[in-house]
Amino acid sequence: VSIVLVTGYVGQLSLGQAGFAGLGALVAAKLTNGSMPFAGHIPGPAAILLAVVSVAGLGFLVAWPAIRRRGLFLALATFSIAAVASKFVFDQPYFTSDITVHSIAGFRSDRMFYVFELLCLGLALLVVQNHHIGRLGRALQAIRDDERGALACGVNVRRIRVWVFAVSAGLAALGGCLLSLSNRSFDAQSFDPIIGLLWFATVVVFGVDSSTSAVLGAALIVFIDSQRADVSTLVVGASAVAVGFLPGGLLGRLPRLDVTGRDLDGLGIHGRTVLPHDGHAAVRGHRHDGDGGEKNLTHGCLLCGLLRNALATCPQSAAIAT
């Protein structure tokens, strides 16, 4: 989801999300253990919140000089952040030795922790959605489509880009915290820069401008790895080659399909199930009211069942999706 915000909405190639995720997990674990300098023992939810805010602040500081770069230069700069964090922080015993990841009070069982993950994922999706609507959403779209035109209209491109980069880093930190909690340990290999490239490729394959695509992609790679280790890399790599013929991702290129033409006679609704270009499917139809007019209706969601089943099968997918 953090990749959707910074790459899908603003058009910036950010390959450093694994580094921010690992830093968030590490800071939260140290705060919970009471091993962070000048900080005592902090409960789990508060530690996660402080970790997210801290990494978002770090993202702000990093973004201010890095955001001047564009395209491949920005991608290289952000990937360097993940590489430096992995080599000089995550792989160093000074930072990662004697770290114990404690479960959150009140969410110790697998079922309750899964609920906590879904709540965090919903919060992340809400944050991303609020950046896609209103005045800010229009500014982001203008920057992505035509930066010079946005500047001509008075949009502060630099400030908005830095803000989005910082929020994206905070979301990545939240996902890292959830991932370490689900593993019950801090694993440096989970935040390897190459893993970050896999996350980025998955979002691009499924549609980089859709939060639904990010969630489905995370559920897919975790489900595949749960069946057979490391096969997801091959699947995503092959899909990345194929997606060259499908700009916008797999879900983004699906046409509006008539899935069913049944009449909902009990409600007086006549409609069909369609799959629009944004990847969200619903039964769209109309109903004749008593005054002889018609009311447009949207009923149900075709992806809800798929999302529910995929996330329930692989609880880690909620963490990776964030």
Secondary structure, 3 states (H helix, E strand, C coil): CHHHHHHHCCCCCCCCHHHHHHHHHHHHHHHHHCCCCCCCCCCHHHHHHHHHHHHHHHHHHHHHHHCCCCCHHHHHHHHHHHHHHHHHHHCCHHHHCCCCCCCCCCCCCHHHHHHHHHHHHHHHHHHHHHCCCHHHHHHHHHHHHCHHHHHHCCCCHHHHHHHHHHHHHHHHHHHHHHHHHHHCCCCHHHHCHHHHHHHHHHHHHHCCCCHHHHHHHHHHHHHHHHHCCCHHHHHHHHHHHHHHHCCCCCCCCCCCCCCCCCEEHHHCEEEEEECCCCCCCEEEEEEECCCCCEEEEEECCHHHHHHHHHHHHCCHHHHHHC
